[in-house]
Amino acid sequence: MAEEIINRVANSKLITFNLEDHYPQGQRLIFDLSKWLFEGFVLKEKDFRDQAKEHDWSQYQDKFIALNCSSDAIVPAWAYMLITTYLEPYAKKVVIGDLENLESHLYQDVIERLDVKDLKDRAVIIKGCSHKPVPKNAYIFLIKKLQPVVKSLMYGEACSSVPLYKQPKK
């Protein structure tokens, strides 16, 4: 008679935390300021302000926006600030940088709002593989949030996890 196979992973008290489950839904866009610069490099204030006034900002309704300049132009801080004043009534979030930087900011907001009291003194595995764009910074934000609460932290899958942290014995 064959011995019964027991799935110890399924029966364990490990909690798997998947950042992908907290992915902020919404369209991400890059707003490239170089398109509003003279020859892609020179910011002419009057022209820049005129373009901002004439632009249809409603197209950014409920979108996440990364402001950047794809050329090597030196763009003054006020230009990003001006664009943000126009985006503010429409966009969900505006940051300066690329899409990865935008994702980091979005996840930082999500993780700051997480209620982790149910994870107190629990063994937690942070799932590593994802199909959605989870930035590396999100894992760092999550460690900062969980480490003061949990008993232990691991990374990967239950069958092959890497230990990261174990609460010191009291």
DAHU-V95662 format. One line per field, one symbol per residue. burial: b if it has 24 or more other C-alpha atoms within 12 Angstrom, else e. Layout:
# DAHU-V95662
burial->???
This chain:
# DAHU-V95662
burial->eeeeeeeeeeeeebbbbbbbebbbeeebbbbbbbebbeeeeebeeeebeeebeeeeeeebeebbbbbbbeeeeebeeebbeebbebbeeebbbbbbbbbbbbbbbbbbeebeeeeeeebeebbbbbbbeeeebbbeebbebbbebbbebbbbbbbbbbeeeeeebeeeee
